Amino acid sequence: MTIAYEAISATELLDEYRPGSSSIFSSPRHTLLAGGVAAVLPPVRTLRELAQSVRGHGDLILGAVPFDDPASAHLVTPLRTRWADPFLPGEPPRRESTRPWRITPVPTPAGHLEGVRRVLELLRTGSVEKVVLARSLELTRPEPADVASMVRRLAVRDPHGHVFAIDLPGGRILVGASPELLVSRDGPAVVANPLAGSAARSADPAEDRRRAAALLCSAKDQHEHAVVVQAVAAALAPHCRALSVPSEPSLICTSTMWHLSSKITGRLADPRTTSLDLAVALHPTPAVCGTPTAAARAAITGIEPFDRGFYSGMVGWCDTSGNGEWAVAIRCAEVTGAGIRLFAGGGIVAGSVPEEELAETSAKFRTLLHALGLDLDSDPCPGERPER
């Protein structure tokens, strides 16, 4: 499939986005607007079946796959697609003049601290090496969220990320700006960009540089990152030749966070392998689950008091040639008529400090809180009280 770019900007394409009747996915390479639904891929039991269902499908597919329930994956063939260049930085829309959101943390901050301590005990017994523990914020108010404004704020604040608003069954919308590319395929070229190890940004330039330097030198974060990179490389190796893995991570940043990053590249061994095949082989990485995978997943199920749904799953597209892009569904929220659920998590390894892990999730929430027009930079733990 050859992408036909239109002579319009991504911002102009976003003007045509209509929540509920279209979906949008933007990466550092291009922006895709998909309208209508020609077909919905039928439910499957496993991720392998999901990847096989796309083979020979004959049309571009777009959608999201949840963290832990392949049967709930939502992939569709749109009626029409339009392509434009990536978003460019810009000024976000003004803060909405609306009634405030009521914010309820699930679990409470104290509950998350206790969850981290439970993970640390599992680490001490040797049953797991890393567990990614998440928490959520439930936001409610009489007025619905303005999803189009959310997407616009996300796009102009973090244009180099993966910005998405994907229609889901039941009138839900998955909205986010993920900094993490799970995998892309463009002809024989394969790219994965795992992130692990994070630090909150600071508004003070000197402090911001200090935090970045400290992250890059942190033995704990370097170890956490290495675990993820090794797992991603091992999963890609059977599908690629000439796989190139950086010997050490570099730093990347969003508007709210610093991350340790490793860009892994390779050449596809079998041209029949699609981008979804590669994404399925990688999901879930230790960056969103932990390691060993089965033990980490069991810990998550036993400790997190909510269903992650599509959070920490994957979101993206695959075309008729097998090319495509899949981002890790982080820095995201699920929007419904009743409100919004935000998610944020952090990797717990030996040496993790519960209070620091809580602060990290608070910093990560700010991506979506800013997208809602809220300014909670001064709140060290957003979600403990309603926004005023």
PyMOL commands that set and color helices and strands:
alter all, ss='L'
color gray80, all
select helices_A, chain A and resi 10-15+47-54+70-72+109-125+147-157+169-171+205-217+219-239+275-282+293-303+354-371
alter helices_A, ss='H'
color red, helices_A
select strands_A, chain A and resi 22-26+31-35+39-40+61-65+74-77+80-84+102-106+130-140+162-168+172-178+181-186+189-193+195-200+240-244+250-253+257-261+264-268+290-291+314-318+324-328+332-336+339-348
alter strands_A, ss='S'
color yellow, strands_A
deselect
rebuild
show_as cartoon
